[in-house]
Amino acid sequence: MGGRCEQLIIHSLRILNIRLQLQKMGMTSLPKIKPPIVAFDWGGQRIGVCISPDGSMTFPREHIQAGDEETTLSRVSQFLRTEGIQTIVLGLPLSLDGTETEMAKKIRAIGTKITDFTSLPVFFEDERLTTKEAEKRRVSSFQKSIDSLAAQIVLQNFLAKQ
């Protein structure tokens, strides 16, 4: 019983945190989800990429090579412009018990920078075990990178909740 109560409190605090972030950005409600949508599985060396042109079908793309922060944000921004992206989903690496990891905090900060840089809405989606699932789905080494397959799973999970 205590575990469920704790989960509800954590969920309520997350909603409150989202509302506070929206107020800071001058917004009173959640941004609309408009296609085309991209999901990123952000890693230190590679960023997995998956696009949904219509908000239903998903297509993994070639990963983006990560570099220093400025270079990486520039590459991501260029990709967003080229593809005409309207909505961004970032995979959020939570621990198995659902708590935020240090990397999750970094991803949230990256999301803020992307929004500041592009003015596009950024959503976060739990990415626990997506890499393991991507490894199971990968048929051959000629397919898109594991990172982009993980991004596809993140995007499919996100779209299923909409």
CYANA upper distance limits for C-alpha pairs under 8 A (distance plus 0.5 A):
  1 MET  CA      5 CYS  CA      6.89
  2 GLY  CA      6 GLU  CA      6.56
  3 GLY  CA      7 GLN  CA      6.70
  4 ARG  CA      8 LEU  CA      6.80
  5 CYS  CA      9 ILE  CA      6.79
  6 GLU  CA     10 ILE  CA      6.70
  7 GLN  CA     11 HIS  CA      6.56
  8 LEU  CA     12 SER  CA      6.57
  9 ILE  CA     13 LEU  CA      6.65
 10 ILE  CA     14 ARG  CA      6.71
 11 HIS  CA     15 ILE  CA      6.83
 12 SER  CA     16 LEU  CA      6.70
 13 LEU  CA     17 ASN  CA      6.54
 14 ARG  CA     18 ILE  CA      6.67
 15 ILE  CA     19 ARG  CA      6.75
 16 LEU  CA     20 LEU  CA      6.70
 17 ASN  CA     21 GLN  CA      6.66
 18 ILE  CA     22 LEU  CA      6.66
 19 ARG  CA     23 GLN  CA      6.71
 19 ARG  CA     28 THR  CA      8.22
 19 ARG  CA     29 SER  CA      8.35
 20 LEU  CA     24 LYS  CA      6.77
 21 GLN  CA     25 MET  CA      6.87
 22 LEU  CA     26 GLY  CA      6.76
 22 LEU  CA     27 MET  CA      5.42
 22 LEU  CA     28 THR  CA      6.81
 22 LEU  CA     29 SER  CA      7.61
 22 LEU  CA     30 LEU  CA      7.96
 23 GLN  CA     27 MET  CA      5.77
 23 GLN  CA     28 THR  CA      6.67
 31 PRO  CA    121 PRO  CA      6.86
 33 ILE  CA     86 GLN  CA      8.32
 33 ILE  CA     87 THR  CA      6.57
 34 LYS  CA     55 GLY  CA      8.00
 34 LYS  CA     86 GLN  CA      6.22
 34 LYS  CA     87 THR  CA      6.39
 35 PRO  CA     52 SER  CA      7.38
 35 PRO  CA     53 PRO  CA      6.24
 35 PRO  CA     54 ASP  CA      5.94
 35 PRO  CA     55 GLY  CA      5.96
 35 PRO  CA     85 ILE  CA      7.47
 35 PRO  CA     86 GLN  CA      6.27
 35 PRO  CA     87 THR  CA      6.92
 36 PRO  CA     51 ILE  CA      7.50
 36 PRO  CA     52 SER  CA      6.11
 36 PRO  CA     53 PRO  CA      4.68
 36 PRO  CA     54 ASP  CA      6.38
 36 PRO  CA     55 GLY  CA      7.17
 36 PRO  CA     84 GLY  CA      7.49
 36 PRO  CA     85 ILE  CA      5.56
 36 PRO  CA     86 GLN  CA      6.12
 36 PRO  CA     87 THR  CA      7.15
 37 ILE  CA     51 ILE  CA      6.21
 37 ILE  CA     52 SER  CA      5.59
 37 ILE  CA     53 PRO  CA      6.82
 37 ILE  CA     54 ASP  CA      8.28
 37 ILE  CA     55 GLY  CA      7.15
 37 ILE  CA     85 ILE  CA      6.30
 37 ILE  CA     86 GLN  CA      6.55
 37 ILE  CA     87 THR  CA      5.23
 37 ILE  CA     88 ILE  CA      6.31
 37 ILE  CA     89 VAL  CA      7.97
 38 VAL  CA     49 VAL  CA      7.44
 38 VAL  CA     50 CYS  CA      6.11
 38 VAL  CA     51 ILE  CA      4.93
 38 VAL  CA     52 SER  CA      6.78
 38 VAL  CA     85 ILE  CA      7.20
 38 VAL  CA     87 THR  CA      6.98
 38 VAL  CA     88 ILE  CA      5.60
 38 VAL  CA     89 VAL  CA      6.62
 38 VAL  CA    155 LEU  CA      7.95
 39 ALA  CA     48 GLY  CA      8.42
 39 ALA  CA     49 VAL  CA      6.36
 39 ALA  CA     50 CYS  CA      5.78
 39 ALA  CA     51 ILE  CA      6.98
 39 ALA  CA     88 ILE  CA      6.41
 39 ALA  CA     89 VAL  CA      4.98
 39 ALA  CA     90 LEU  CA      6.15
 39 ALA  CA     91 GLY  CA      7.67
 39 ALA  CA    151 ALA  CA      6.07
 39 ALA  CA    152 GLN  CA      7.54
 39 ALA  CA    154 VAL  CA      7.29
 39 ALA  CA    155 LEU  CA      5.97
 40 PHE  CA     47 ILE  CA      6.71
 40 PHE  CA     48 GLY  CA      5.86
 40 PHE  CA     49 VAL  CA      5.41
 40 PHE  CA     50 CYS  CA      7.24
 40 PHE  CA     88 ILE  CA      8.28
 40 PHE  CA     89 VAL  CA      6.88
 40 PHE  CA     90 LEU  CA      5.57
 40 PHE  CA     91 GLY  CA      6.70
 40 PHE  CA    148 SER  CA      8.20
 40 PHE  CA    151 ALA  CA      5.91
 41 ASP  CA     47 ILE  CA      5.95
 41 ASP  CA     48 GLY  CA      5.12
 41 ASP  CA     49 VAL  CA      7.10
 41 ASP  CA     90 LEU  CA      6.91
 41 ASP  CA     91 GLY  CA      5.75
 41 ASP  CA    147 ASP  CA      6.63
 41 ASP  CA    148 SER  CA      7.45
 41 ASP  CA    150 ALA  CA      6.99
 41 ASP  CA    151 ALA  CA      5.36
 41 ASP  CA    154 VAL  CA      8.24
 42 TRP  CA     46 ARG  CA      7.36
 42 TRP  CA     47 ILE  CA      5.05
 42 TRP  CA     48 GLY  CA      6.90
 42 TRP  CA     90 LEU  CA      7.82
 42 TRP  CA     91 GLY  CA      7.47
 42 TRP  CA    107 ILE  CA      8.01
 43 GLY  CA     47 ILE  CA      5.89
 43 GLY  CA     48 GLY  CA      8.30
 43 GLY  CA     66 ALA  CA      8.06
 44 GLY  CA     66 ALA  CA      6.92
 45 GLN  CA     65 GLN  CA      6.79
 45 GLN  CA     66 ALA  CA      5.47
 45 GLN  CA     67 GLY  CA      7.58
 46 ARG  CA     63 HIS  CA      6.72
 46 ARG  CA     64 ILE  CA      6.28
 46 ARG  CA     65 GLN  CA      5.26
 46 ARG  CA     66 ALA  CA      5.59
 46 ARG  CA    147 ASP  CA      7.68
 47 ILE  CA     63 HIS  CA      5.88
 47 ILE  CA     64 ILE  CA      5.53
 47 ILE  CA     65 GLN  CA      6.84
 47 ILE  CA     66 ALA  CA      6.94
 47 ILE  CA    147 ASP  CA      6.98
 47 ILE  CA    148 SER  CA      7.93
 48 GLY  CA     61 ARG  CA      8.13
 48 GLY  CA     62 GLU  CA      7.82
 48 GLY  CA     63 HIS  CA      5.14
 48 GLY  CA     64 ILE  CA      7.12
 48 GLY  CA    145 SER  CA      7.74
 48 GLY  CA    146 ILE  CA      8.01
 48 GLY  CA    147 ASP  CA      4.58
 48 GLY  CA    148 SER  CA      4.24
 48 GLY  CA    149 LEU  CA      7.69
 48 GLY  CA    150 ALA  CA      7.42
 48 GLY  CA    151 ALA  CA      5.97
 49 VAL  CA     60 PRO  CA      6.46
 49 VAL  CA     61 ARG  CA      5.85
 49 VAL  CA     62 GLU  CA      7.09
 49 VAL  CA     63 HIS  CA      6.00
 49 VAL  CA     64 ILE  CA      7.73
 49 VAL  CA    147 ASP  CA      7.78
 49 VAL  CA    148 SER  CA      5.20
 49 VAL  CA    149 LEU  CA      8.41
 49 VAL  CA    151 ALA  CA      6.11
 49 VAL  CA    152 GLN  CA      7.86
 50 CYS  CA     58 THR  CA      7.06
 50 CYS  CA     59 PHE  CA      5.94
 50 CYS  CA     60 PRO  CA      4.55
 50 CYS  CA     61 ARG  CA      5.94
 50 CYS  CA    148 SER  CA      6.43
 50 CYS  CA    149 LEU  CA      7.99
 50 CYS  CA    151 ALA  CA      6.00
 50 CYS  CA    152 GLN  CA      5.62
 50 CYS  CA    155 LEU  CA      7.63
 51 ILE  CA     58 THR  CA      6.07
 51 ILE  CA     59 PHE  CA      5.77
 51 ILE  CA     60 PRO  CA      6.82
 51 ILE  CA     61 ARG  CA      7.73
 51 ILE  CA    152 GLN  CA      8.22
 51 ILE  CA    155 LEU  CA      8.46
 52 SER  CA     56 SER  CA      6.87
 52 SER  CA     57 MET  CA      6.03
 52 SER  CA     58 THR  CA      4.99
 52 SER  CA     59 PHE  CA      6.84
 52 SER  CA    155 LEU  CA      8.43
 53 PRO  CA     57 MET  CA      7.68
 53 PRO  CA     58 THR  CA      7.97
 55 GLY  CA    159 LEU  CA      7.44
 56 SER  CA    159 LEU  CA      7.35
 58 THR  CA    152 GLN  CA      7.00
 58 THR  CA    155 LEU  CA      7.87
 58 THR  CA    156 GLN  CA      7.56
 59 PHE  CA    152 GLN  CA      7.43
 60 PRO  CA    144 LYS  CA      7.22
 60 PRO  CA    148 SER  CA      5.84
 60 PRO  CA    149 LEU  CA      6.50
 60 PRO  CA    151 ALA  CA      7.78
 60 PRO  CA    152 GLN  CA      6.29
 61 ARG  CA    144 LYS  CA      7.07
 61 ARG  CA    148 SER  CA      6.66
 62 GLU  CA    144 LYS  CA      6.50
 62 GLU  CA    145 SER  CA      7.25
 62 GLU  CA    148 SER  CA      7.24
 63 HIS  CA    144 LYS  CA      8.36
 63 HIS  CA    145 SER  CA      7.09
 63 HIS  CA    147 ASP  CA      7.35
 63 HIS  CA    148 SER  CA      6.44
 64 ILE  CA     75 ARG  CA      7.95
 64 ILE  CA     76 VAL  CA      8.02
 65 GLN  CA     72 THR  CA      8.01
 66 ALA  CA     71 THR  CA      8.24
 66 ALA  CA     72 THR  CA      5.78
 67 GLY  CA     71 THR  CA      6.39
 67 GLY  CA     72 THR  CA      5.85
 68 ASP  CA     72 THR  CA      6.54
 69 GLU  CA     73 LEU  CA      6.55
 70 GLU  CA     74 SER  CA      6.59
 71 THR  CA     75 ARG  CA      6.71
 72 THR  CA     76 VAL  CA      6.65
 73 LEU  CA     77 SER  CA      6.41
 73 LEU  CA    114 ILE  CA      7.74
 74 SER  CA     78 GLN  CA      6.59
 75 ARG  CA     79 PHE  CA      6.72
 76 VAL  CA     80 LEU  CA      6.69
 77 SER  CA     81 ARG  CA      6.78
 77 SER  CA    114 ILE  CA      8.30
 77 SER  CA    117 PHE  CA      8.21
 77 SER  CA    118 THR  CA      7.52
 78 GLN  CA     82 THR  CA      6.59
 79 PHE  CA     83 GLU  CA      6.61
 80 LEU  CA     84 GLY  CA      6.41
 80 LEU  CA     85 ILE  CA      5.65
 81 ARG  CA     85 ILE  CA      7.14
 86 GLN  CA    120 LEU  CA      6.80
 86 GLN  CA    121 PRO  CA      8.06
 87 THR  CA    120 LEU  CA      6.68
 87 THR  CA    121 PRO  CA      6.06
 87 THR  CA    122 VAL  CA      6.94
 87 THR  CA    123 PHE  CA      8.45
 88 ILE  CA    120 LEU  CA      7.62
 88 ILE  CA    121 PRO  CA      6.71
 88 ILE  CA    122 VAL  CA      5.23
 88 ILE  CA    123 PHE  CA      6.67
 89 VAL  CA    122 VAL  CA      6.16
 89 VAL  CA    123 PHE  CA      5.18
 89 VAL  CA    124 PHE  CA      5.99
 89 VAL  CA    125 GLU  CA      7.22
 89 VAL  CA    155 LEU  CA      7.52
 89 VAL  CA    158 PHE  CA      8.35
 90 LEU  CA    107 ILE  CA      7.93
 90 LEU  CA    111 GLY  CA      7.76
 90 LEU  CA    122 VAL  CA      7.60
 90 LEU  CA    123 PHE  CA      6.73
 90 LEU  CA    124 PHE  CA      5.39
 90 LEU  CA    125 GLU  CA      6.71
 91 GLY  CA    107 ILE  CA      8.49
 91 GLY  CA    124 PHE  CA      6.38
 91 GLY  CA    125 GLU  CA      5.52
 91 GLY  CA    126 ASP  CA      6.36
 91 GLY  CA    127 GLU  CA      5.55
 91 GLY  CA    151 ALA  CA      7.64
 91 GLY  CA    154 VAL  CA      6.59
 92 LEU  CA    104 ALA  CA      5.93
 92 LEU  CA    107 ILE  CA      7.13
 92 LEU  CA    108 ARG  CA      8.36
 92 LEU  CA    124 PHE  CA      6.38
 92 LEU  CA    125 GLU  CA      6.00
 92 LEU  CA    126 ASP  CA      5.36
 92 LEU  CA    127 GLU  CA      5.86
 92 LEU  CA    128 ARG  CA      8.28
 93 PRO  CA    100 GLU  CA      7.79
 93 PRO  CA    101 THR  CA      7.26
 93 PRO  CA    103 MET  CA      7.08
 93 PRO  CA    104 ALA  CA      5.67
 93 PRO  CA    126 ASP  CA      6.83
 93 PRO  CA    127 GLU  CA      5.86
 93 PRO  CA    128 ARG  CA      6.45
 94 LEU  CA     98 GLY  CA      5.93
 94 LEU  CA     99 THR  CA      6.16
 94 LEU  CA    100 GLU  CA      5.37
 94 LEU  CA    101 THR  CA      6.13
 94 LEU  CA    104 ALA  CA      6.79
 94 LEU  CA    126 ASP  CA      7.03
 94 LEU  CA    127 GLU  CA      7.55
 94 LEU  CA    128 ARG  CA      6.62
 95 SER  CA     99 THR  CA      5.92
 95 SER  CA    100 GLU  CA      6.75
 95 SER  CA    101 THR  CA      6.56
 95 SER  CA    128 ARG  CA      7.70
 96 LEU  CA    128 ARG  CA      7.37
100 GLU  CA    104 ALA  CA      6.11
100 GLU  CA    105 LYS  CA      7.40
101 THR  CA    105 LYS  CA      7.05
102 GLU  CA    106 LYS  CA      6.94
103 MET  CA    107 ILE  CA      6.65
104 ALA  CA    108 ARG  CA      6.74
105 LYS  CA    109 ALA  CA      6.83
106 LYS  CA    110 ILE  CA      6.66
107 ILE  CA    111 GLY  CA      6.61
108 ARG  CA    112 THR  CA      6.88
108 ARG  CA    124 PHE  CA      8.42
109 ALA  CA    113 LYS  CA      6.85
110 ILE  CA    114 ILE  CA      6.61
111 GLY  CA    115 THR  CA      6.70
111 GLY  CA    122 VAL  CA      6.59
111 GLY  CA    123 PHE  CA      8.49
112 THR  CA    116 ASP  CA      6.63
112 THR  CA    122 VAL  CA      8.32
113 LYS  CA    117 PHE  CA      6.43
114 ILE  CA    118 THR  CA      6.38
114 ILE  CA    119 SER  CA      8.06
114 ILE  CA    120 LEU  CA      8.08
114 ILE  CA    122 VAL  CA      8.22
115 THR  CA    119 SER  CA      5.22
115 THR  CA    120 LEU  CA      5.80
115 THR  CA    121 PRO  CA      6.73
115 THR  CA    122 VAL  CA      7.03
125 GLU  CA    154 VAL  CA      6.91
125 GLU  CA    155 LEU  CA      8.47
125 GLU  CA    157 ASN  CA      8.20
125 GLU  CA    158 PHE  CA      6.71
126 ASP  CA    154 VAL  CA      7.75
127 GLU  CA    150 ALA  CA      8.50
127 GLU  CA    154 VAL  CA      6.46
129 LEU  CA    133 GLU  CA      6.82
130 THR  CA    134 ALA  CA      6.47
130 THR  CA    150 ALA  CA      5.63
130 THR  CA    151 ALA  CA      8.42
130 THR  CA    153 ILE  CA      6.81
130 THR  CA    154 VAL  CA      7.54
131 THR  CA    135 GLU  CA      6.67
131 THR  CA    146 ILE  CA      7.32
131 THR  CA    147 ASP  CA      7.58
131 THR  CA    149 LEU  CA      8.28
131 THR  CA    150 ALA  CA      5.69
132 LYS  CA    136 LYS  CA      7.00
133 GLU  CA    137 ARG  CA      6.82
133 GLU  CA    150 ALA  CA      7.88
133 GLU  CA    153 ILE  CA      8.47
134 ALA  CA    138 ARG  CA      6.51
134 ALA  CA    146 ILE  CA      6.50
134 ALA  CA    147 ASP  CA      8.46
134 ALA  CA    149 LEU  CA      5.85
134 ALA  CA    150 ALA  CA      5.74
134 ALA  CA    153 ILE  CA      7.90
135 GLU  CA    146 ILE  CA      7.04
138 ARG  CA    143 GLN  CA      7.42
138 ARG  CA    146 ILE  CA      7.90
138 ARG  CA    149 LEU  CA      8.19
139 VAL  CA    143 GLN  CA      7.66
144 LYS  CA    148 SER  CA      6.81
144 LYS  CA    149 LEU  CA      7.31
145 SER  CA    149 LEU  CA      6.91
146 ILE  CA    150 ALA  CA      6.57
147 ASP  CA    151 ALA  CA      6.72
148 SER  CA    152 GLN  CA      6.67
149 LEU  CA    153 ILE  CA      6.95
150 ALA  CA    154 VAL  CA      6.82
151 ALA  CA    155 LEU  CA      6.64
152 GLN  CA    156 GLN  CA      6.55
153 ILE  CA    157 ASN  CA      6.57
154 VAL  CA    158 PHE  CA      6.67
155 LEU  CA    159 LEU  CA      6.56
156 GLN  CA    160 ALA  CA      6.56
157 ASN  CA    161 LYS  CA      7.14
158 PHE  CA    162 GLN  CA      7.35
